[in-house]
Amino acid sequence: MITTPHEPPCDDVNLLVVDDVQQNLIAMQALLDRPGIRVLTARSGPEALELLLTQDIALALLDVQMPEMDGFELAELMRGAERTRGVPIIFLTAAQRDGQRLFRGYEAGAVDFLYKPLDPEVLHSKVKVFVELFQQRRALTQTVDELQRVIALNEAMVAVLTHDLRTPLQAMMAGADLIRRKSGDEGARHAADGIRSSGQRMSRMITQLLDFSRIRSGSLQIDKSPTDLGALCHRVVDEIRQARPDAQIELHTDGDLQARFDPDRLMQVIANLVSNAVQHGSPEEPVTLRLDGTQADLIGVEVSNAGTLPPAVRERLFEPFRTSSASSGGLGLGLYIVAQFLEAHGGQVDGRSTEEGRTVFSFSLPRDMPMPAAD
């Protein structure tokens, strides 16, 4: 017979007592019953399994000697099921201490043995430990679930906000272009240039936030097509030179640079690494971009600039919101997005400082990897 109290509070902790003798069950209920504790009882292994499949149990107290299915067999069945594998088990027995039985009990998953007649103080002490552990695990699970909901909500909000910000930003930049073309006032034209520069910077931030949201939500898509990495890098370098006329960038290519990539994502990767090198490198020494297509199955890319990475920065280079960009007016998402885009292509980026006093970012990508399966 299975017995449970009526309408228990949802925050009660369940204890399961299994014994084929009804008087023993009544005695255990009397010993263990207190506010916040719900004592479930079963007179056989099958009845106990029914409860274990429907209730969250903090501790199971199993009588060893029962007909049909003894405590050891029940424990082995519990250990074989995913739902009940983590339930702590204490065996109750009236038999004398036996090394072989102890070994079998612990092998079946017991955490302890208690011998009848039970000492109420010992029983309460042991039960209290497992009740507190269960309550801590439950509180931790609730906290993790709540954090996951908050993170999901924040990511959805960021995606919506960044998408909606693009429309007024485009209007602002179009207005700045119009002022730049139509106005004859040098001060107004200078102000328009400042507005456009700030708008471009904001646009890059919005793009990074959208990419970050797609990465975190698992919706990032990689659309591969035959691509000439050399031509792509020439475009990136030309664009950076137009934005930064003082930038010294050397592009070196070697071998066959044809492959299947997502050209838009790879442009973001190269542009981010080269722009970072220009920003943080020495203006007296050029930034070097090298493309190595001499291997049959891989293309290697290396971006280097004068200067070294501080150890504290080097340890967290590819973590979101952690790099020096976050402290210099950026979001600190650039290198994180670079690492995620390259991982989606089957590659991995590495950042290091050389003995010659240069910072080097390098990665290799397979020329053609299998297309990802559709969700």
MARKE-549217 format. One record per residue (C-alpha): x, y, z; residue in one letter. Coordinates in steps of 0.02 Angstrom, whole numbers, always signed. Each point is the difference from the previous one (the first is absolute). Example, Ala and Ser with C-alpha at 12.3 -4.5 7.8 and 13.67 -1.06 7.14 Angstrom:
<nodes>
NODE/east/north/up/residuo
NODE/+615/-225/+390/A
NODE/+69/+172/-33/S
</nodes>
This chain:
<nodes>
NODE/east/north/up/residuo
NODE/+0/+0/+0/M
NODE/+65/+173/-48/I
NODE/-40/+139/+122/T
NODE/+24/+186/-27/T
NODE/-67/+153/+93/P
NODE/-138/+100/-86/H
NODE/+46/+162/-92/E
NODE/+178/+20/+65/P
NODE/+87/+169/-15/P
NODE/+98/+12/-160/C
NODE/+162/+38/+93/D
NODE/-7/-154/+113/D
NODE/+146/-122/-10/V
NODE/-48/-180/-39/N
NODE/+74/-147/+95/L
NODE/-38/-176/-57/L
NODE/-10/-143/+126/V
NODE/-17/-177/-70/V
NODE/-41/-144/+119/D
NODE/-115/-150/-16/D
NODE/-57/+15/+182/V
NODE/-137/+129/+25/Q
NODE/+45/+31/+183/Q
NODE/+177/+47/-52/N
NODE/-67/+125/-125/L
NODE/-112/+80/+132/I
NODE/+147/+11/+119/A
NODE/+111/+82/-132/M
NODE/-135/+126/-43/Q
NODE/-14/+45/+185/A
NODE/+189/+20/+13/L
NODE/+25/+103/-158/L
NODE/-160/+101/-13/D
NODE/+28/+187/+27/R
NODE/-42/+162/-91/P
NODE/+81/+7/-172/G
NODE/+23/-190/-9/I
NODE/-119/-111/-96/R
NODE/+19/-185/+39/V
NODE/-50/-117/-142/L
NODE/-15/-184/+40/T
NODE/-6/-159/-103/A
NODE/-13/-184/+53/R
NODE/+89/-73/-152/S
NODE/+128/+37/-133/G
NODE/-128/+24/-141/P
NODE/-100/+123/+107/E
NODE/+159/+94/+38/A
NODE/+45/+11/-185/L
NODE/-171/+76/-37/E
NODE/+36/+139/+124/L
NODE/+177/+25/-63/L
NODE/-64/+26/-176/L
NODE/-123/+137/+51/T
NODE/+80/+87/+150/Q
NODE/+165/+89/+32/D
NODE/+80/-96/+144/I
NODE/+133/+75/+113/A
NODE/+43/-165/+87/L
NODE/-57/-181/-13/A
NODE/+5/-110/+156/L
NODE/-15/-181/-58/L
NODE/-27/-154/+105/D
NODE/+121/-135/-56/V
NODE/-107/-154/+34/Q
NODE/-161/+8/-101/M
NODE/-93/-136/-97/P
NODE/-4/-1/-191/E
NODE/+127/+142/-17/M
NODE/+124/+35/+138/D
NODE/+82/+167/+36/G
NODE/+156/-41/-98/F
NODE/-98/-41/-157/E
NODE/-103/+158/+16/L
NODE/+159/+103/+19/A
NODE/+74/-78/-157/E
NODE/-157/+43/-98/L
NODE/+9/+178/+65/M
NODE/+180/+17/-55/R
NODE/-46/-62/-173/G
NODE/-129/+137/-33/A
NODE/+50/+178/-46/E
NODE/-135/+80/+108/R
NODE/+44/-95/+160/T
NODE/+188/-24/-23/R
NODE/+44/+146/+113/G
NODE/-118/-39/+144/V
NODE/+103/-36/+159/P
NODE/-39/-170/+80/I
NODE/+14/-53/+181/I
NODE/-31/-185/+36/F
NODE/-95/-52/+156/L
NODE/+33/-176/+65/T
NODE/-29/-104/+155/A
NODE/+136/-124/-48/A
NODE/+169/-3/+84/Q
NODE/+146/+89/-80/R
NODE/+63/-101/-147/D
NODE/+146/+56/-107/G
NODE/-67/-84/-155/Q
NODE/-172/+80/+18/R
NODE/+81/+169/+32/L
NODE/+102/-19/-158/F
NODE/-153/-46/-102/R
NODE/-97/+146/+72/G
NODE/+132/+129/-39/Y
NODE/+25/-76/-172/E
NODE/-188/+21/-30/A
NODE/+18/+186/+37/G
NODE/-30/+20/+187/A
NODE/+72/+148/+92/V
NODE/-24/-79/+172/D
NODE/-71/-145/+103/F
NODE/-109/+20/+156/L
NODE/-33/-147/+114/Y
NODE/-165/-35/+88/K
NODE/-53/+47/+130/P
NODE/+36/+173/-67/L
NODE/+75/+138/+106/D
NODE/-116/+151/-29/P
NODE/+141/+126/+25/E
NODE/+112/-86/-127/V
NODE/-145/-16/-123/L
NODE/-47/+185/+16/H
NODE/+182/+54/-21/S
NODE/+26/-98/-159/K
NODE/-167/+47/-75/V
NODE/+31/+185/+37/K
NODE/+161/-2/-103/V
NODE/-86/-69/-155/F
NODE/-151/+113/+19/V
NODE/+113/+153/+4/E
NODE/+99/-61/-152/L
NODE/-162/-26/-96/F
NODE/-63/+173/+46/Q
NODE/+164/+78/-57/Q
NODE/-6/-94/-166/R
NODE/-180/+52/-28/R
NODE/+38/+182/+39/A
NODE/+150/-5/-117/L
NODE/-105/-76/-140/T
NODE/-132/+135/+22/Q
NODE/+134/+135/-4/T
NODE/+77/-72/-159/V
NODE/-170/-12/-84/D
NODE/-40/+179/+45/E
NODE/+168/+61/-64/L
NODE/-26/-93/-163/Q
NODE/-170/+83/-21/R
NODE/+75/+171/+35/V
NODE/+143/-31/-123/I
NODE/-121/-58/-135/A
NODE/-108/+154/+29/L
NODE/+150/+117/-6/N
NODE/+65/-78/-160/E
NODE/-172/+14/-82/A
NODE/-12/+181/+55/M
NODE/+174/+40/-68/V
NODE/-45/-79/-167/A
NODE/-160/+102/-13/V
NODE/+80/+164/+55/L
NODE/+150/-14/-113/T
NODE/-110/-42/-148/H
NODE/-116/+147/+33/D
NODE/+145/+121/+26/L
NODE/+59/-20/-178/R
NODE/-142/+99/-78/T
NODE/+28/+165/+94/P
NODE/+187/-24/-15/L
NODE/-12/-14/-190/Q
NODE/-107/+157/-5/A
NODE/+129/+92/+106/M
NODE/+144/-52/-112/M
NODE/-98/+46/-157/A
NODE/-32/+172/+75/G
NODE/+186/+20/+35/A
NODE/+42/-47/-180/D
NODE/-126/+128/-63/L
NODE/+76/+138/+108/I
NODE/+173/-50/-60/R
NODE/-51/+15/-183/R
NODE/-113/+154/+7/K
NODE/+75/+112/+132/S
NODE/+131/+127/-43/G
NODE/+39/+35/+181/D
NODE/+163/-84/+49/E
NODE/-56/-15/+183/G
NODE/-161/-88/-51/A
NODE/+95/-118/-114/R
NODE/+122/-40/+140/H
NODE/-147/-34/+118/A
NODE/-79/-113/-133/A
NODE/+163/-98/-13/D
NODE/-3/-24/+189/G
NODE/-181/-59/-5/I
NODE/+38/-124/-138/R
NODE/+156/-66/+89/S
NODE/-100/-24/+161/S
NODE/-140/-81/-99/G
NODE/+120/-123/-81/Q
NODE/+70/-45/+170/R
NODE/-175/-25/+69/M
NODE/-45/-106/-151/S
NODE/+149/-114/+35/R
NODE/-57/-17/+181/M
NODE/-176/-45/-55/I
NODE/+68/-130/-120/T
NODE/+106/-74/+140/Q
NODE/-149/-7/+118/L
NODE/-105/-87/-133/L
NODE/+138/-125/-34/D
NODE/+21/-28/+187/F
NODE/-186/-31/+18/S
NODE/+0/-124/-145/R
NODE/+150/-92/+71/I
NODE/-74/-12/+175/R
NODE/-169/-57/-65/S
NODE/+76/-129/-118/G
NODE/-75/+82/-155/S
NODE/+164/+51/-84/L
NODE/-1/-55/-182/Q
NODE/+152/-32/-109/I
NODE/-36/+15/-187/D
NODE/+151/-68/-93/K
NODE/+42/+34/-180/S
NODE/+158/-9/-108/P
NODE/+107/+144/+58/T
NODE/+169/+75/-45/D
NODE/+71/+44/+170/L
NODE/+135/+107/-80/G
NODE/-126/+111/-90/A
NODE/-106/+9/+156/L
NODE/+148/+59/+105/C
NODE/+47/+130/-132/H
NODE/-175/+74/+20/R
NODE/+14/+2/+189/V
NODE/+170/+85/-4/V
NODE/-61/+131/-126/D
NODE/-150/+41/+110/E
NODE/+108/+19/+155/I
NODE/+123/+111/-94/R
NODE/-143/+112/-56/Q
NODE/-62/+17/+179/A
NODE/+177/+17/+70/R
NODE/+111/+82/-133/P
NODE/+146/-1/+121/D
NODE/-8/-189/+25/A
NODE/+150/-101/-63/Q
NODE/-61/-173/-54/I
NODE/+102/-128/-96/E
NODE/-91/-144/-84/L
NODE/+102/-154/-48/H
NODE/-77/-147/-94/T
NODE/+71/-168/-46/D
NODE/-76/-150/-90/G
NODE/-179/-42/-46/D
NODE/-125/+101/+102/L
NODE/-159/-73/-75/Q
NODE/-117/-85/+125/A
NODE/-180/-13/+59/R
NODE/-36/+125/+139/F
NODE/-138/+116/+55/D
NODE/+74/+159/-79/P
NODE/-97/+121/+111/D
NODE/+53/-85/+161/R
NODE/+181/-17/-57/L
NODE/+3/+185/-47/M
NODE/-57/+41/+177/Q
NODE/+137/-112/+71/V
NODE/+139/+77/-105/I
NODE/-64/+178/+22/A
NODE/-9/-20/+188/N
NODE/+175/-73/+18/L
NODE/+81/+127/-117/V
NODE/-94/+148/+76/S
NODE/+53/-55/+175/N
NODE/+180/-14/-59/A
NODE/-6/+175/-74/V
NODE/-81/+71/+156/Q
NODE/+114/-81/+128/H
NODE/+162/-15/-99/G
NODE/+139/+127/-18/S
NODE/-37/+131/-135/P
NODE/+184/-3/-51/E
NODE/-4/-185/-48/E
NODE/-118/-81/-126/P
NODE/-134/-128/+37/V
NODE/+34/-161/-95/T
NODE/-135/-113/-71/L
NODE/+66/-165/-70/R
NODE/-102/-129/-96/L
NODE/+75/-173/-24/D
NODE/-85/-108/-131/G
NODE/+144/-121/-29/T
NODE/-84/-146/+89/Q
NODE/-124/-110/-91/A
NODE/-135/-8/+134/D
NODE/+27/+158/+105/L
NODE/+20/+187/-21/I
NODE/+99/+91/+135/G
NODE/-25/+181/+51/V
NODE/+111/+106/+112/E
NODE/-22/+180/+57/V
NODE/+143/+82/+97/S
NODE/+42/+171/+68/N
NODE/+134/+80/+108/A
NODE/-34/-11/+186/G
NODE/-38/-138/+125/T
NODE/-154/-60/+92/L
NODE/-3/+24/+189/P
NODE/-18/-168/+91/P
NODE/-167/+49/+77/A
NODE/-71/+40/-173/V
NODE/+77/-155/-81/R
NODE/-90/-116/+122/E
NODE/-173/+65/-49/R
NODE/+25/+51/-181/L
NODE/-150/-91/-71/F
NODE/-125/+22/+141/E
NODE/-148/+118/-31/P
NODE/+10/+173/+79/F
NODE/+175/-39/+67/R
NODE/+127/+71/-123/T
NODE/+79/+172/-1/S
NODE/-131/+59/-126/S
NODE/-126/+5/+140/A
NODE/+106/+126/+94/S
NODE/+41/+107/-153/S
NODE/-177/+40/-57/G
NODE/-45/-166/-84/G
NODE/-106/-144/+58/L
NODE/+139/-127/+22/G
NODE/-91/-121/-116/L
NODE/+111/+5/-154/G
NODE/+121/-140/+41/L
NODE/-138/-106/+76/Y
NODE/-97/+12/-163/I
NODE/+159/-36/-100/V
NODE/+28/-160/+100/A
NODE/-181/-55/-21/Q
NODE/-4/+33/-188/F
NODE/+162/-97/-25/L
NODE/-63/-144/+107/E
NODE/-156/-7/-108/A
NODE/+117/-19/-150/H
NODE/+98/-140/+83/G
NODE/+147/+108/+53/G
NODE/+73/+74/+159/Q
NODE/+87/+166/+30/V
NODE/+155/+23/+107/D
NODE/+70/+161/+72/G
NODE/+178/+15/+65/R
NODE/+147/+118/+25/S
NODE/+169/-41/-78/T
NODE/+174/+25/+70/E
NODE/+27/+131/-135/E
NODE/-132/+110/+81/G
NODE/-144/-32/-120/R
NODE/-179/-56/+28/T
NODE/-57/-138/-117/V
NODE/-175/-68/-33/F
NODE/-4/-153/-110/S
NODE/-124/-133/-57/F
NODE/-18/-137/-130/S
NODE/-160/-49/-87/L
NODE/-42/-156/-101/P
NODE/-24/+39/-184/R
NODE/-165/-94/-8/D
NODE/-90/-77/+148/M
NODE/-166/-96/-11/P
NODE/-154/+110/-3/M
NODE/-84/+8/+173/P
NODE/-161/-97/+18/A
NODE/-158/+106/-4/A
NODE/-88/+25/+165/D
</nodes>
